[in-house]
Amino acid sequence: LHSAAESAPVLVSPSGAISASDQAVLTYSGPASGEVPLSGGTFTTGALPAGTYTLSIVSKSGAFPTTTVYGVALAGGQTTSVGTISVAFSGSGMLRLAVHSCPLMGDANGTAVVRLYPGVNSAGVVGAAYTFTIPFGTLNALTPVAYGIYTMTITAQSTGGTSQACAVYSTSLAHSWATPDGTTTVPLIELRNP
């Protein structure tokens, strides 16, 4: 899904994971509604107004196999929800976030690497659009970051070596124009031990 001013796809499907015979579609509803065939590779919708959209995957016939991106398996005629996302206007704004280390390392022993991948569940499917290295325990202002939907991963290991590391953190991130100053603030993220 993308806004009228964007041209690059935002949702990413693993190439070749879905065959045309499955006749599975991604449906979206919100300020506009429609469906997109899931035939492998990347895909986009037509231009959409900004707002929040509800997404579902529908298997119209055949069977829809489990994929790493969608994480669902459907028999013919079934539907499953994959949540909601926000569609943003074009442009960029500031992303604010703070990260606490896992107890194994402690906040004084390293930094976190934040990577933003374009799309939903897209880490490892496409390359990172942004990579930031930030200190633990302080509110960090990352700018400029283009508005859109990202998969955000955070990794951390001790500056003294690779023997101490936190578990990789991953989540979907909607970076949007909706705030008065164009800034998206992420609640405090606390990393966990592996």
C-alpha positions in Angstrom: 0.0 0.0 0.0 1.3 3.4 -0.8 0.1 7.0 -0.9 -0.7 9.0 -4.0 2.7 10.7 -3.9 4.8 7.5 -3.5 6.0 5.3 -6.3 7.9 2.5 -4.5 6.1 -0.6 -3.1 5.7 -0.7 0.7 4.4 -4.2 1.2 6.8 -6.9 0.1 6.0 -10.5 -0.8 8.7 -13.2 -1.1 9.4 -13.9 -4.7 8.0 -17.2 -5.9 6.5 -18.2 -2.6 2.9 -18.0 -3.8 1.7 -19.5 -7.1 -1.0 -18.0 -9.3 -3.2 -21.2 -8.9 -3.6 -20.4 -5.2 -5.7 -17.3 -6.1 -4.9 -15.6 -2.8 -5.4 -11.9 -2.5 -4.5 -9.2 0.1 -7.6 -7.1 0.8 -7.5 -3.7 2.3 -10.2 -1.4 3.6 -10.2 2.1 5.1 -10.5 5.4 3.3 -10.4 3.3 0.1 -10.8 -0.4 -0.3 -9.7 -3.1 -2.8 -7.6 -6.2 -3.3 -4.2 -7.1 -4.6 -3.3 -10.6 -6.1 -0.6 -12.4 -4.2 1.4 -13.8 -7.1 5.0 -13.6 -5.7 7.5 -10.8 -6.0 6.7 -7.2 -5.0 3.4 -5.5 -5.5 1.7 -2.2 -4.9 -1.9 -0.8 -4.9 -3.0 2.1 -6.9 -2.7 5.6 -5.3 -4.5 5.6 -1.9 -5.6 8.4 0.4 -3.8 8.7 3.7 -5.3 7.0 6.7 -5.5 3.6 8.5 -6.2 0.5 6.6 -7.2 -3.0 7.7 -5.5 -5.8 5.9 -6.6 -9.4 5.4 -5.5 -12.3 3.3 -8.2 -14.2 1.4 -7.7 -17.6 -0.3 -10.4 -17.6 -3.0 -9.6 -21.2 -4.2 -6.9 -23.7 -3.8 -4.7 -23.5 -0.7 -2.5 -20.6 0.3 0.8 -21.8 1.7 2.5 -20.4 4.8 5.2 -17.8 4.0 7.7 -16.0 6.0 6.2 -12.6 5.2 2.5 -13.3 5.9 2.8 -16.1 8.4 -0.6 -17.6 7.5 -1.8 -20.8 5.9 -5.4 -20.9 4.5 -7.7 -23.5 3.0 -9.8 -22.4 0.0 -12.4 -19.8 0.9 -10.9 -18.8 4.2 -9.8 -15.3 5.4 -7.4 -14.2 8.1 -6.6 -10.7 9.4 -3.0 -9.4 9.3 -3.7 -6.3 11.3 -3.8 -2.6 10.4 -1.2 -0.2 8.9 -1.2 3.5 8.3 -0.6 5.0 4.9 1.5 8.2 5.1 1.8 11.2 2.8 5.1 11.7 0.9 7.9 13.6 2.7 10.0 12.9 5.7 10.1 13.6 9.4 11.9 12.8 12.6 11.8 9.5 14.4 12.4 9.5 18.1 13.3 6.4 20.1 15.1 5.2 23.2 16.5 1.8 23.8 17.6 0.1 27.0 20.1 -2.8 26.8 19.3 -6.3 27.9 20.3 -7.1 31.5 23.2 -9.3 30.2 25.0 -6.2 28.8 23.8 -3.2 30.7 23.3 0.2 29.2 26.9 1.3 29.7 28.4 -1.5 27.7 27.5 -0.9 24.1 25.3 0.7 21.5 22.2 -0.4 19.5 22.0 -0.7 15.7 18.6 0.3 14.4 17.7 -0.8 10.9 14.5 0.2 9.0 13.4 -2.1 6.2 10.7 -0.8 3.8 7.5 -2.9 4.2 5.8 -5.3 6.6 7.9 -8.3 7.8 10.5 -7.3 5.2 13.8 -7.8 7.2 15.9 -10.2 5.2 13.6 -9.9 2.2 14.8 -6.4 1.1 17.8 -4.3 2.1 17.6 -1.8 5.0 16.5 1.7 3.9 18.1 3.2 7.0 20.7 2.2 9.5 21.4 4.1 12.7 23.8 3.4 15.6 22.5 4.9 18.9 23.6 5.0 22.5 21.5 3.3 25.1 19.4 5.1 27.6 18.8 8.4 25.9 16.1 9.7 23.5 17.6 9.7 20.1 16.3 11.9 17.2 16.8 10.1 13.8 16.2 12.3 10.8 15.3 12.6 8.0 13.3 9.4 7.7 10.8 9.2 4.8 7.2 8.6 5.9 6.0 5.0 5.4 5.7 1.6 6.8 8.9 -0.2 8.0 10.0 -3.3 9.7 12.4 -2.1 12.5 15.1 -4.3 13.9 17.4 -3.5 16.8 20.6 -5.4 17.5 23.2 -4.8 20.2 26.4 -6.3 21.4 29.0 -5.3 23.9 31.7 -2.9 22.6 34.3 -5.1 24.3 33.6 -8.1 22.1 30.9 -10.3 20.5 30.5 -12.7 23.5 27.7 -10.5 25.0 24.7 -9.6 22.9 21.0 -9.0 23.3 18.3 -10.8 21.4 17.3 -9.2 18.1 14.2 -7.0 18.5 11.8 -6.7 15.5 8.5 -4.9 15.0 6.4 -3.1 12.4 6.7 0.7 12.5 4.3 3.2 11.0 6.1 6.5 10.5 3.5 9.1 9.6 2.7 12.7 8.9 -0.2 12.6 11.4 1.5 14.3 14.3 1.5 18.1 14.5 5.3 18.4 14.0 5.7 15.4 11.7 7.5 13.4 14.3 6.9 9.7 15.3 7.9 8.9 18.9 8.4 5.2 19.6 7.7 4.0 23.2 10.8 2.9 25.2 12.2 -0.3 23.9 13.8 -2.7 26.4 16.0 -5.4 24.8 15.9 -8.9 26.2 18.7 -11.4 26.8 19.2 -14.1 24.1 
